[in-house]
Amino acid sequence: MAKLAEKSAEKAEVQPVNAVLAVEVEQLPVGPNREQIELRAYEIYVQRGSVDGNDLADWLEAENELLAQAALLVPIAKAAAA
């Protein structure tokens, strides 16, 4: 009888795929995190020949690139969840 109760509990937890996707989309970060920006800024620095003195410009460029990518991805994820 315990197994039957466990199976009933498992079935109660199952949600439609769209409902699960909607929750996951709502939890998507709005933009890049610090580590992602830091990595992209370093990549830009290396692409420029590793010349010092432009750390703020590299950071802002990296942040803008990643924010633009996030702005494109969130509507796609929301459409997929609908």
KOLSE-335448 format. One record per atom (N, C-alpha, C, O, CB): chain; residue in one letter; x, y, z; atom name. Coordinates in steps of 0.001 Angstrom, whole numbers. Glycine has a CB too. Layout:
% residues N
@kette:A rest:A c1:X c2:Y c3:Z atom:CA $
...
This chain:
% residues 82
@kette:A rest:M c1:821 c2:-1176 c3:0 atom:N $
@kette:A rest:M c1:0 c2:0 c3:0 atom:CA $
@kette:A rest:M c1:880 c2:1261 c3:0 atom:C $
@kette:A rest:M c1:481 c2:2284 c3:-557 atom:O $
@kette:A rest:M c1:-942 c2:-14 c3:1206 atom:CB $
@kette:A rest:A c1:2043 c2:1204 c3:602 atom:N $
@kette:A rest:A c1:2945 c2:2347 c3:645 atom:CA $
@kette:A rest:A c1:3416 c2:2715 c3:-755 atom:C $
@kette:A rest:A c1:3563 c2:3895 c3:-1073 atom:O $
@kette:A rest:A c1:4144 c2:2050 c3:1547 atom:CB $
@kette:A rest:K c1:3655 c2:1708 c3:-1593 atom:N $
@kette:A rest:K c1:4087 c2:1975 c3:-2963 atom:CA $
@kette:A rest:K c1:2995 c2:2694 c3:-3739 atom:C $
@kette:A rest:K c1:3292 c2:3588 c3:-4531 atom:O $
@kette:A rest:K c1:4471 c2:670 c3:-3672 atom:CB $
@kette:A rest:L c1:1759 c2:2329 c3:-3533 atom:N $
@kette:A rest:L c1:640 c2:2971 c3:-4207 atom:CA $
@kette:A rest:L c1:559 c2:4441 c3:-3793 atom:C $
@kette:A rest:L c1:311 c2:5304 c3:-4635 atom:O $
@kette:A rest:L c1:-684 c2:2239 c3:-3886 atom:CB $
@kette:A rest:A c1:765 c2:4732 c3:-2520 atom:N $
@kette:A rest:A c1:741 c2:6109 c3:-2032 atom:CA $
@kette:A rest:A c1:1884 c2:6917 c3:-2649 atom:C $
@kette:A rest:A c1:1708 c2:8086 c3:-2995 atom:O $
@kette:A rest:A c1:834 c2:6138 c3:-493 atom:CB $
@kette:A rest:E c1:3051 c2:6292 c3:-2785 atom:N $
@kette:A rest:E c1:4188 c2:6982 c3:-3400 atom:CA $
@kette:A rest:E c1:3905 c2:7300 c3:-4856 atom:C $
@kette:A rest:E c1:4212 c2:8402 c3:-5311 atom:O $
@kette:A rest:E c1:5457 c2:6136 c3:-3287 atom:CB $
@kette:A rest:K c1:3330 c2:6368 c3:-5596 atom:N $
@kette:A rest:K c1:3014 c2:6601 c3:-6996 atom:CA $
@kette:A rest:K c1:1974 c2:7707 c3:-7135 atom:C $
@kette:A rest:K c1:2072 c2:8528 c3:-8047 atom:O $
@kette:A rest:K c1:2512 c2:5313 c3:-7655 atom:CB $
@kette:A rest:S c1:996 c2:7746 c3:-6261 atom:N $
@kette:A rest:S c1:-9 c2:8805 c3:-6296 atom:CA $
@kette:A rest:S c1:632 c2:10161 c3:-6042 atom:C $
@kette:A rest:S c1:287 c2:11148 c3:-6691 atom:O $
@kette:A rest:S c1:-1111 c2:8538 c3:-5265 atom:CB $
@kette:A rest:A c1:1562 c2:10207 c3:-5100 atom:N $
@kette:A rest:A c1:2259 c2:11456 c3:-4792 atom:CA $
@kette:A rest:A c1:3104 c2:11900 c3:-5983 atom:C $
@kette:A rest:A c1:3160 c2:13091 c3:-6288 atom:O $
@kette:A rest:A c1:3143 c2:11289 c3:-3538 atom:CB $
@kette:A rest:E c1:3762 c2:10958 c3:-6657 atom:N $
@kette:A rest:E c1:4573 c2:11287 c3:-7826 atom:CA $
@kette:A rest:E c1:3698 c2:11862 c3:-8928 atom:C $
@kette:A rest:E c1:4076 c2:12853 c3:-9552 atom:O $
@kette:A rest:E c1:5326 c2:10046 c3:-8333 atom:CB $
@kette:A rest:K c1:2551 c2:11271 c3:-9179 atom:N $
@kette:A rest:K c1:1652 c2:11759 c3:-10221 atom:CA $
@kette:A rest:K c1:1145 c2:13155 c3:-9894 atom:C $
@kette:A rest:K c1:953 c2:13964 c3:-10801 atom:O $
@kette:A rest:K c1:474 c2:10802 c3:-10404 atom:CB $
@kette:A rest:A c1:927 c2:13452 c3:-8632 atom:N $
@kette:A rest:A c1:435 c2:14765 c3:-8232 atom:CA $
@kette:A rest:A c1:1471 c2:15856 c3:-8506 atom:C $
@kette:A rest:A c1:1111 c2:17013 c3:-8722 atom:O $
@kette:A rest:A c1:59 c2:14759 c3:-6750 atom:CB $
@kette:A rest:E c1:2751 c2:15492 c3:-8499 atom:N $
@kette:A rest:E c1:3813 c2:16468 c3:-8715 atom:CA $
@kette:A rest:E c1:4081 c2:16742 c3:-10187 atom:C $
@kette:A rest:E c1:4781 c2:17704 c3:-10504 atom:O $
@kette:A rest:E c1:5075 c2:15998 c3:-8059 atom:CB $
@kette:A rest:V c1:3558 c2:15946 c3:-11082 atom:N $
@kette:A rest:V c1:3805 c2:16118 c3:-12509 atom:CA $
@kette:A rest:V c1:3032 c2:17338 c3:-13000 atom:C $
@kette:A rest:V c1:1835 c2:17475 c3:-12748 atom:O $
@kette:A rest:V c1:3400 c2:14843 c3:-13307 atom:CB $
@kette:A rest:Q c1:3734 c2:18214 c3:-13702 atom:N $
@kette:A rest:Q c1:3115 c2:19421 c3:-14243 atom:CA $
@kette:A rest:Q c1:3223 c2:19404 c3:-15760 atom:C $
@kette:A rest:Q c1:4133 c2:18782 c3:-16308 atom:O $
@kette:A rest:Q c1:3777 c2:20698 c3:-13659 atom:CB $
@kette:A rest:P c1:2313 c2:20074 c3:-16439 atom:N $
@kette:A rest:P c1:2437 c2:20172 c3:-17896 atom:CA $
@kette:A rest:P c1:3759 c2:20846 c3:-18265 atom:C $
@kette:A rest:P c1:4262 c2:21694 c3:-17527 atom:O $
@kette:A rest:P c1:1242 c2:20959 c3:-18498 atom:CB $
@kette:A rest:V c1:4303 c2:20466 c3:-19393 atom:N $
@kette:A rest:V c1:5601 c2:21002 c3:-19826 atom:CA $
@kette:A rest:V c1:5547 c2:22523 c3:-19940 atom:C $
@kette:A rest:V c1:6487 c2:23199 c3:-19525 atom:O $
@kette:A rest:V c1:6021 c2:20385 c3:-21178 atom:CB $
@kette:A rest:N c1:4477 c2:23070 c3:-20488 atom:N $
@kette:A rest:N c1:4389 c2:24525 c3:-20631 atom:CA $
@kette:A rest:N c1:4438 c2:25225 c3:-19282 atom:C $
@kette:A rest:N c1:5041 c2:26291 c3:-19158 atom:O $
@kette:A rest:N c1:3111 c2:24907 c3:-21366 atom:CB $
@kette:A rest:A c1:3815 c2:24643 c3:-18281 atom:N $
@kette:A rest:A c1:3843 c2:25247 c3:-16944 atom:CA $
@kette:A rest:A c1:5260 c2:25237 c3:-16383 atom:C $
@kette:A rest:A c1:5693 c2:26208 c3:-15762 atom:O $
@kette:A rest:A c1:2887 c2:24500 c3:-15990 atom:CB $
@kette:A rest:V c1:5965 c2:24163 c3:-16597 atom:N $
@kette:A rest:V c1:7350 c2:24074 c3:-16120 atom:CA $
@kette:A rest:V c1:8218 c2:25080 c3:-16851 atom:C $
@kette:A rest:V c1:9027 c2:25765 c3:-16224 atom:O $
@kette:A rest:V c1:7910 c2:22647 c3:-16312 atom:CB $
@kette:A rest:L c1:8067 c2:25185 c3:-18168 atom:N $
@kette:A rest:L c1:8852 c2:26149 c3:-18939 atom:CA $
@kette:A rest:L c1:8542 c2:27573 c3:-18510 atom:C $
@kette:A rest:L c1:9448 c2:28402 c3:-18426 atom:O $
@kette:A rest:L c1:8585 c2:25984 c3:-20434 atom:CB $
@kette:A rest:A c1:7278 c2:27870 c3:-18238 atom:N $
@kette:A rest:A c1:6906 c2:29220 c3:-17819 atom:CA $
@kette:A rest:A c1:7603 c2:29589 c3:-16522 atom:C $
@kette:A rest:A c1:8071 c2:30718 c3:-16372 atom:O $
@kette:A rest:A c1:5388 c2:29337 c3:-17654 atom:CB $
@kette:A rest:V c1:7678 c2:28674 c3:-15603 atom:N $
@kette:A rest:V c1:8359 c2:28945 c3:-14338 atom:CA $
@kette:A rest:V c1:9841 c2:29155 c3:-14584 atom:C $
@kette:A rest:V c1:10436 c2:30073 c3:-14019 atom:O $
@kette:A rest:V c1:8138 c2:27796 c3:-13334 atom:CB $
@kette:A rest:E c1:10442 c2:28329 c3:-15410 atom:N $
@kette:A rest:E c1:11870 c2:28464 c3:-15681 atom:CA $
@kette:A rest:E c1:12179 c2:29768 c3:-16393 atom:C $
@kette:A rest:E c1:13199 c2:30397 c3:-16110 atom:O $
@kette:A rest:E c1:12364 c2:27292 c3:-16510 atom:CB $
@kette:A rest:V c1:11312 c2:30187 c3:-17318 atom:N $
@kette:A rest:V c1:11527 c2:31451 c3:-18030 atom:CA $
@kette:A rest:V c1:11433 c2:32614 c3:-17052 atom:C $
@kette:A rest:V c1:12209 c2:33564 c3:-17151 atom:O $
@kette:A rest:V c1:10497 c2:31623 c3:-19177 atom:CB $
@kette:A rest:E c1:10505 c2:32556 c3:-16120 atom:N $
@kette:A rest:E c1:10363 c2:33617 c3:-15133 atom:CA $
@kette:A rest:E c1:11620 c2:33721 c3:-14277 atom:C $
@kette:A rest:E c1:11927 c2:34794 c3:-13758 atom:O $
@kette:A rest:E c1:9134 c2:33369 c3:-14249 atom:CB $
@kette:A rest:Q c1:12344 c2:32625 c3:-14127 atom:N $
@kette:A rest:Q c1:13533 c2:32617 c3:-13282 atom:CA $
@kette:A rest:Q c1:14804 c2:32929 c3:-14070 atom:C $
@kette:A rest:Q c1:15894 c2:32940 c3:-13497 atom:O $
@kette:A rest:Q c1:13672 c2:31273 c3:-12598 atom:CB $
@kette:A rest:L c1:14683 c2:33177 c3:-15357 atom:N $
@kette:A rest:L c1:15861 c2:33516 c3:-16156 atom:CA $
@kette:A rest:L c1:16467 c2:34827 c3:-15658 atom:C $
@kette:A rest:L c1:15738 c2:35763 c3:-15333 atom:O $
@kette:A rest:L c1:15492 c2:33624 c3:-17660 atom:CB $
@kette:A rest:P c1:17775 c2:34897 c3:-15598 atom:N $
@kette:A rest:P c1:18377 c2:36162 c3:-15207 atom:CA $
@kette:A rest:P c1:18119 c2:37214 c3:-16274 atom:C $
@kette:A rest:P c1:18077 c2:36902 c3:-17464 atom:O $
@kette:A rest:P c1:19886 c2:35997 c3:-14967 atom:CB $
@kette:A rest:V c1:17947 c2:38446 c3:-15852 atom:N $
@kette:A rest:V c1:17648 c2:39518 c3:-16786 atom:CA $
@kette:A rest:V c1:18879 c2:39872 c3:-17607 atom:C $
@kette:A rest:V c1:18756 c2:40291 c3:-18757 atom:O $
@kette:A rest:V c1:17132 c2:40750 c3:-16042 atom:CB $
@kette:A rest:G c1:20026 c2:39712 c3:-17048 atom:N $
@kette:A rest:G c1:21244 c2:40056 c3:-17760 atom:CA $
@kette:A rest:G c1:22398 c2:39187 c3:-17306 atom:C $
@kette:A rest:G c1:22220 c2:38263 c3:-16512 atom:O $
@kette:A rest:G c1:21582 c2:41521 c3:-17562 atom:CB $
@kette:A rest:P c1:23573 c2:39485 c3:-17811 atom:N $
@kette:A rest:P c1:24752 c2:38686 c3:-17470 atom:CA $
@kette:A rest:P c1:25188 c2:38924 c3:-16031 atom:C $
@kette:A rest:P c1:24928 c2:39977 c3:-15450 atom:O $
@kette:A rest:P c1:25904 c2:39007 c3:-18420 atom:CB $
@kette:A rest:N c1:25853 c2:37924 c3:-15473 atom:N $
@kette:A rest:N c1:26388 c2:38102 c3:-14122 atom:CA $
@kette:A rest:N c1:27815 c2:38655 c3:-14212 atom:C $
@kette:A rest:N c1:28386 c2:38766 c3:-15297 atom:O $
@kette:A rest:N c1:26365 c2:36752 c3:-13331 atom:CB $
@kette:A rest:R c1:28363 c2:38991 c3:-13071 atom:N $
@kette:A rest:R c1:29682 c2:39609 c3:-13008 atom:CA $
@kette:A rest:R c1:30763 c2:38727 c3:-13655 atom:C $
@kette:A rest:R c1:31636 c2:39225 c3:-14365 atom:O $
@kette:A rest:R c1:30047 c2:39901 c3:-11555 atom:CB $
@kette:A rest:E c1:30694 c2:37435 c3:-13403 atom:N $
@kette:A rest:E c1:31704 c2:36524 c3:-13948 atom:CA $
@kette:A rest:E c1:31664 c2:36500 c3:-15479 atom:C $
@kette:A rest:E c1:32711 c2:36477 c3:-16126 atom:O $
@kette:A rest:E c1:31494 c2:35107 c3:-13394 atom:CB $
@kette:A rest:Q c1:30475 c2:36506 c3:-16054 atom:N $
@kette:A rest:Q c1:30343 c2:36502 c3:-17506 atom:CA $
@kette:A rest:Q c1:30908 c2:37784 c3:-18114 atom:C $
@kette:A rest:Q c1:31602 c2:37748 c3:-19130 atom:O $
@kette:A rest:Q c1:28877 c2:36332 c3:-17906 atom:CB $
@kette:A rest:I c1:30602 c2:38920 c3:-17480 atom:N $
@kette:A rest:I c1:31122 c2:40198 c3:-17972 atom:CA $
@kette:A rest:I c1:32642 c2:40225 c3:-17855 atom:C $
@kette:A rest:I c1:33340 c2:40664 c3:-18769 atom:O $
@kette:A rest:I c1:30502 c2:41381 c3:-17190 atom:CB $
@kette:A rest:E c1:33133 c2:39757 c3:-16739 atom:N $
@kette:A rest:E c1:34580 c2:39730 c3:-16501 atom:CA $
@kette:A rest:E c1:35298 c2:38898 c3:-17570 atom:C $
@kette:A rest:E c1:36325 c2:39313 c3:-18106 atom:O $
@kette:A rest:E c1:34881 c2:39163 c3:-15097 atom:CB $
@kette:A rest:L c1:34749 c2:37729 c3:-17869 atom:N $
@kette:A rest:L c1:35359 c2:36857 c3:-18879 atom:CA $
@kette:A rest:L c1:35347 c2:37517 c3:-20252 atom:C $
@kette:A rest:L c1:36350 c2:37492 c3:-20965 atom:O $
@kette:A rest:L c1:34626 c2:35511 c3:-18938 atom:CB $
@kette:A rest:R c1:34208 c2:38109 c3:-20624 atom:N $
@kette:A rest:R c1:34122 c2:38753 c3:-21946 atom:CA $
@kette:A rest:R c1:35044 c2:39963 c3:-22009 atom:C $
@kette:A rest:R c1:35671 c2:40204 c3:-23040 atom:O $
@kette:A rest:R c1:32666 c2:39178 c3:-22257 atom:CB $
@kette:A rest:A c1:35138 c2:40728 c3:-20925 atom:N $
@kette:A rest:A c1:36037 c2:41887 c3:-20904 atom:CA $
@kette:A rest:A c1:37489 c2:41438 c3:-21078 atom:C $
@kette:A rest:A c1:38269 c2:42103 c3:-21759 atom:O $
@kette:A rest:A c1:35875 c2:42678 c3:-19582 atom:CB $
@kette:A rest:Y c1:37846 c2:40318 c3:-20466 atom:N $
@kette:A rest:Y c1:39195 c2:39787 c3:-20632 atom:CA $
@kette:A rest:Y c1:39434 c2:39357 c3:-22084 atom:C $
@kette:A rest:Y c1:40510 c2:39588 c3:-22636 atom:O $
@kette:A rest:Y c1:39425 c2:38599 c3:-19677 atom:CB $
@kette:A rest:E c1:38431 c2:38735 c3:-22692 atom:N $
@kette:A rest:E c1:38559 c2:38337 c3:-24097 atom:CA $
@kette:A rest:E c1:38787 c2:39563 c3:-24987 atom:C $
@kette:A rest:E c1:39613 c2:39529 c3:-25900 atom:O $
@kette:A rest:E c1:37299 c2:37569 c3:-24558 atom:CB $
@kette:A rest:I c1:38058 c2:40633 c3:-24717 atom:N $
@kette:A rest:I c1:38226 c2:41877 c3:-25485 atom:CA $
@kette:A rest:I c1:39632 c2:42430 c3:-25278 atom:C $
@kette:A rest:I c1:40273 c2:42872 c3:-26232 atom:O $
@kette:A rest:I c1:37162 c2:42934 c3:-25069 atom:CB $
@kette:A rest:Y c1:40109 c2:42409 c3:-24046 atom:N $
@kette:A rest:Y c1:41466 c2:42865 c3:-23708 atom:CA $
@kette:A rest:Y c1:42513 c2:42084 c3:-24503 atom:C $
@kette:A rest:Y c1:43442 c2:42671 c3:-25060 atom:O $
@kette:A rest:Y c1:41727 c2:42711 c3:-22191 atom:CB $
@kette:A rest:V c1:42360 c2:40774 c3:-24552 atom:N $
@kette:A rest:V c1:43314 c2:39929 c3:-25279 atom:CA $
@kette:A rest:V c1:43217 c2:40211 c3:-26784 atom:C $
@kette:A rest:V c1:44241 c2:40275 c3:-27464 atom:O $
@kette:A rest:V c1:43048 c2:38420 c3:-24988 atom:CB $
@kette:A rest:Q c1:42018 c2:40376 c3:-27299 atom:N $
@kette:A rest:Q c1:41845 c2:40669 c3:-28725 atom:CA $
@kette:A rest:Q c1:42488 c2:42003 c3:-29105 atom:C $
@kette:A rest:Q c1:42932 c2:42176 c3:-30240 atom:O $
@kette:A rest:Q c1:40355 c2:40686 c3:-29086 atom:CB $
@kette:A rest:R c1:42540 c2:42937 c3:-28170 atom:N $
@kette:A rest:R c1:43170 c2:44231 c3:-28413 atom:CA $
@kette:A rest:R c1:44688 c2:44161 c3:-28282 atom:C $
@kette:A rest:R c1:45366 c2:45175 c3:-28448 atom:O $
@kette:A rest:R c1:42618 c2:45267 c3:-27454 atom:CB $
@kette:A rest:G c1:45220 c2:43007 c3:-27991 atom:N $
@kette:A rest:G c1:46670 c2:42851 c3:-27871 atom:CA $
@kette:A rest:G c1:47176 c2:42957 c3:-26449 atom:C $
@kette:A rest:G c1:48369 c2:43172 c3:-26233 atom:O $
@kette:A rest:G c1:47356 c2:43871 c3:-28707 atom:CB $
@kette:A rest:S c1:46298 c2:42812 c3:-25481 atom:N $
@kette:A rest:S c1:46653 c2:42842 c3:-24052 atom:CA $
@kette:A rest:S c1:47317 c2:44152 c3:-23640 atom:C $
@kette:A rest:S c1:48221 c2:44174 c3:-22805 atom:O $
@kette:A rest:S c1:47580 c2:41684 c3:-23722 atom:CB $
@kette:A rest:V c1:46850 c2:45236 c3:-24242 atom:N $
@kette:A rest:V c1:47370 c2:46555 c3:-23895 atom:CA $
@kette:A rest:V c1:46566 c2:47089 c3:-22715 atom:C $
@kette:A rest:V c1:45338 c2:47151 c3:-22768 atom:O $
@kette:A rest:V c1:47301 c2:47536 c3:-25115 atom:CB $
@kette:A rest:D c1:47275 c2:47478 c3:-21638 atom:N $
@kette:A rest:D c1:46625 c2:47983 c3:-20434 atom:CA $
@kette:A rest:D c1:46069 c2:49393 c3:-20655 atom:C $
@kette:A rest:D c1:46438 c2:50094 c3:-21596 atom:O $
@kette:A rest:D c1:47611 c2:47982 c3:-19259 atom:CB $
@kette:A rest:G c1:45163 c2:49776 c3:-19743 atom:N $
@kette:A rest:G c1:44674 c2:51150 c3:-19739 atom:CA $
@kette:A rest:G c1:43249 c2:51327 c3:-20233 atom:C $
@kette:A rest:G c1:42713 c2:52433 c3:-20175 atom:O $
@kette:A rest:G c1:45562 c2:51977 c3:-20560 atom:CB $
@kette:A rest:N c1:42633 c2:50271 c3:-20712 atom:N $
@kette:A rest:N c1:41264 c2:50386 c3:-21223 atom:CA $
@kette:A rest:N c1:40308 c2:49459 c3:-20492 atom:C $
@kette:A rest:N c1:39328 c2:48992 c3:-21071 atom:O $
@kette:A rest:N c1:41230 c2:50084 c3:-22713 atom:CB $
@kette:A rest:D c1:40587 c2:49193 c3:-19225 atom:N $
@kette:A rest:D c1:39780 c2:48223 c3:-18495 atom:CA $
@kette:A rest:D c1:38314 c2:48626 c3:-18385 atom:C $
@kette:A rest:D c1:37434 c2:47776 c3:-18519 atom:O $
@kette:A rest:D c1:40347 c2:48026 c3:-17121 atom:CB $
@kette:A rest:L c1:38038 c2:49895 c3:-18146 atom:N $
@kette:A rest:L c1:36645 c2:50336 c3:-18040 atom:CA $
@kette:A rest:L c1:35938 c2:50219 c3:-19388 atom:C $
@kette:A rest:L c1:34796 c2:49765 c3:-19455 atom:O $
@kette:A rest:L c1:36575 c2:51788 c3:-17527 atom:CB $
@kette:A rest:A c1:36611 c2:50627 c3:-20456 atom:N $
@kette:A rest:A c1:36019 c2:50522 c3:-21794 atom:CA $
@kette:A rest:A c1:35761 c2:49060 c3:-22153 atom:C $
@kette:A rest:A c1:34720 c2:48737 c3:-22724 atom:O $
@kette:A rest:A c1:36939 c2:51175 c3:-22849 atom:CB $
@kette:A rest:D c1:36696 c2:48182 c3:-21823 atom:N $
@kette:A rest:D c1:36518 c2:46752 c3:-22095 atom:CA $
@kette:A rest:D c1:35323 c2:46207 c3:-21314 atom:C $
@kette:A rest:D c1:34514 c2:45449 c3:-21849 atom:O $
@kette:A rest:D c1:37799 c2:45964 c3:-21732 atom:CB $
@kette:A rest:W c1:35222 c2:46604 c3:-20038 atom:N $
@kette:A rest:W c1:34123 c2:46139 c3:-19186 atom:CA $
@kette:A rest:W c1:32774 c2:46602 c3:-19758 atom:C $
@kette:A rest:W c1:31839 c2:45808 c3:-19866 atom:O $
@kette:A rest:W c1:34303 c2:46661 c3:-17731 atom:CB $
@kette:A rest:L c1:32678 c2:47876 c3:-20119 atom:N $
@kette:A rest:L c1:31419 c2:48407 c3:-20634 atom:CA $
@kette:A rest:L c1:31037 c2:47773 c3:-21975 atom:C $
@kette:A rest:L c1:29865 c2:47495 c3:-22228 atom:O $
@kette:A rest:L c1:31516 c2:49921 c3:-20784 atom:CB $
@kette:A rest:E c1:32029 c2:47551 c3:-22818 atom:N $
@kette:A rest:E c1:31762 c2:46878 c3:-24091 atom:CA $
@kette:A rest:E c1:31254 c2:45462 c3:-23860 atom:C $
@kette:A rest:E c1:30291 c2:45026 c3:-24491 atom:O $
@kette:A rest:E c1:33027 c2:46850 c3:-24959 atom:CB $
@kette:A rest:A c1:31908 c2:44753 c3:-22956 atom:N $
@kette:A rest:A c1:31497 c2:43381 c3:-22634 atom:CA $
@kette:A rest:A c1:30084 c2:43370 c3:-22069 atom:C $
@kette:A rest:A c1:29258 c2:42551 c3:-22472 atom:O $
@kette:A rest:A c1:32478 c2:42737 c3:-21628 atom:CB $
@kette:A rest:E c1:29806 c2:44268 c3:-21147 atom:N $
@kette:A rest:E c1:28478 c2:44342 c3:-20538 atom:CA $
@kette:A rest:E c1:27409 c2:44638 c3:-21586 atom:C $
@kette:A rest:E c1:26350 c2:44010 c3:-21586 atom:O $
@kette:A rest:E c1:28453 c2:45414 c3:-19443 atom:CB $
@kette:A rest:N c1:27677 c2:45580 c3:-22468 atom:N $
@kette:A rest:N c1:26713 c2:45921 c3:-23526 atom:CA $
@kette:A rest:N c1:26463 c2:44752 c3:-24468 atom:C $
@kette:A rest:N c1:25318 c2:44484 c3:-24833 atom:O $
@kette:A rest:N c1:27209 c2:47122 c3:-24324 atom:CB $
@kette:A rest:E c1:27520 c2:44055 c3:-24864 atom:N $
@kette:A rest:E c1:27368 c2:42885 c3:-25741 atom:CA $
@kette:A rest:E c1:26491 c2:41817 c3:-25088 atom:C $
@kette:A rest:E c1:25572 c2:41283 c3:-25709 atom:O $
@kette:A rest:E c1:28748 c2:42293 c3:-26089 atom:CB $
@kette:A rest:L c1:26790 c2:41519 c3:-23832 atom:N $
@kette:A rest:L c1:26068 c2:40457 c3:-23141 atom:CA $
@kette:A rest:L c1:24620 c2:40852 c3:-22847 atom:C $
@kette:A rest:L c1:23724 c2:40008 c3:-22897 atom:O $
@kette:A rest:L c1:26781 c2:40100 c3:-21846 atom:CB $
@kette:A rest:L c1:24390 c2:42118 c3:-22544 atom:N $
@kette:A rest:L c1:23016 c2:42581 c3:-22337 atom:CA $
@kette:A rest:L c1:22212 c2:42495 c3:-23631 atom:C $
@kette:A rest:L c1:21034 c2:42137 c3:-23612 atom:O $
@kette:A rest:L c1:23009 c2:44022 c3:-21806 atom:CB $
@kette:A rest:A c1:22845 c2:42820 c3:-24743 atom:N $
@kette:A rest:A c1:22163 c2:42715 c3:-26042 atom:CA $
@kette:A rest:A c1:21812 c2:41260 c3:-26354 atom:C $
@kette:A rest:A c1:20722 c2:40974 c3:-26849 atom:O $
@kette:A rest:A c1:23048 c2:43301 c3:-27169 atom:CB $
@kette:A rest:Q c1:22731 c2:40349 c3:-26065 atom:N $
@kette:A rest:Q c1:22451 c2:38923 c3:-26280 atom:CA $
@kette:A rest:Q c1:21300 c2:38456 c3:-25398 atom:C $
@kette:A rest:Q c1:20431 c2:37712 c3:-25853 atom:O $
@kette:A rest:Q c1:23705 c2:38077 c3:-25998 atom:CB $
@kette:A rest:A c1:21289 c2:38888 c3:-24144 atom:N $
@kette:A rest:A c1:20224 c2:38495 c3:-23218 atom:CA $
@kette:A rest:A c1:18884 c2:39045 c3:-23681 atom:C $
@kette:A rest:A c1:17861 c2:38371 c3:-23560 atom:O $
@kette:A rest:A c1:20534 c2:38985 c3:-21792 atom:CB $
@kette:A rest:A c1:18880 c2:40256 c3:-24208 atom:N $
@kette:A rest:A c1:17639 c2:40861 c3:-24690 atom:CA $
@kette:A rest:A c1:17062 c2:40074 c3:-25859 atom:C $
@kette:A rest:A c1:15846 c2:40043 c3:-26048 atom:O $
@kette:A rest:A c1:17880 c2:42314 c3:-25104 atom:CB $
@kette:A rest:L c1:17922 c2:39444 c3:-26639 atom:N $
@kette:A rest:L c1:17451 c2:38620 c3:-27765 atom:CA $
@kette:A rest:L c1:16969 c2:37265 c3:-27305 atom:C $
@kette:A rest:L c1:16029 c2:36723 c3:-27888 atom:O $
@kette:A rest:L c1:18554 c2:38442 c3:-28795 atom:CB $
@kette:A rest:L c1:17577 c2:36701 c3:-26282 atom:N $
@kette:A rest:L c1:17257 c2:35350 c3:-25850 atom:CA $
@kette:A rest:L c1:15994 c2:35245 c3:-24998 atom:C $
@kette:A rest:L c1:15278 c2:34249 c3:-25100 atom:O $
@kette:A rest:L c1:18402 c2:34797 c3:-25091 atom:CB $
@kette:A rest:V c1:15703 c2:36225 c3:-24176 atom:N $
@kette:A rest:V c1:14559 c2:36146 c3:-23282 atom:CA $
@kette:A rest:V c1:13250 c2:36059 c3:-24058 atom:C $
@kette:A rest:V c1:12423 c2:35214 c3:-23714 atom:O $
@kette:A rest:V c1:14536 c2:37348 c3:-22351 atom:CB $
@kette:A rest:P c1:13006 c2:36879 c3:-25088 atom:N $
@kette:A rest:P c1:11746 c2:36726 c3:-25831 atom:CA $
@kette:A rest:P c1:11636 c2:35371 c3:-26526 atom:C $
@kette:A rest:P c1:10536 c2:34831 c3:-26640 atom:O $
@kette:A rest:P c1:11614 c2:37834 c3:-26862 atom:CB $
@kette:A rest:I c1:12735 c2:34820 c3:-26985 atom:N $
@kette:A rest:I c1:12711 c2:33496 c3:-27617 atom:CA $
@kette:A rest:I c1:12321 c2:32434 c3:-26613 atom:C $
@kette:A rest:I c1:11519 c2:31551 c3:-26919 atom:O $
@kette:A rest:I c1:14074 c2:33161 c3:-28232 atom:CB $
@kette:A rest:A c1:12881 c2:32512 c3:-25412 atom:N $
@kette:A rest:A c1:12558 c2:31547 c3:-24363 atom:CA $
@kette:A rest:A c1:11102 c2:31697 c3:-23933 atom:C $
@kette:A rest:A c1:10434 c2:30695 c3:-23678 atom:O $
@kette:A rest:A c1:13496 c2:31728 c3:-23153 atom:CB $
@kette:A rest:K c1:10601 c2:32913 c3:-23847 atom:N $
@kette:A rest:K c1:9205 c2:33122 c3:-23467 atom:CA $
@kette:A rest:K c1:8270 c2:32576 c3:-24538 atom:C $
@kette:A rest:K c1:7241 c2:31981 c3:-24218 atom:O $
@kette:A rest:K c1:8928 c2:34615 c3:-23230 atom:CB $
@kette:A rest:A c1:8619 c2:32772 c3:-25809 atom:N $
@kette:A rest:A c1:7789 c2:32249 c3:-26889 atom:CA $
@kette:A rest:A c1:7762 c2:30733 c3:-26886 atom:C $
@kette:A rest:A c1:6730 c2:30125 c3:-27172 atom:O $
@kette:A rest:A c1:8286 c2:32754 c3:-28229 atom:CB $
@kette:A rest:A c1:8882 c2:30125 c3:-26568 atom:N $
@kette:A rest:A c1:8946 c2:28665 c3:-26509 atom:CA $
@kette:A rest:A c1:8105 c2:28118 c3:-25381 atom:C $
@kette:A rest:A c1:7572 c2:27013 c3:-25476 atom:O $
@kette:A rest:A c1:10379 c2:28203 c3:-26350 atom:CB $
@kette:A rest:A c1:7982 c2:28891 c3:-24303 atom:N $
@kette:A rest:A c1:7218 c2:28442 c3:-23146 atom:CA $
@kette:A rest:A c1:5706 c2:28618 c3:-23353 atom:C $
@kette:A rest:A c1:4901 c2:27987 c3:-22668 atom:O $
@kette:A rest:A c1:7666 c2:29203 c3:-21904 atom:CB $
@kette:A rest:A c1:5343 c2:29459 c3:-24279 atom:N $
@kette:A rest:A c1:3897 c2:29743 c3:-24487 atom:CA $
@kette:A rest:A c1:3183 c2:28609 c3:-25190 atom:C $
@kette:A rest:A c1:1980 c2:28694 c3:-25435 atom:O $
@kette:A rest:A c1:3715 c2:31024 c3:-25298 atom:CB $
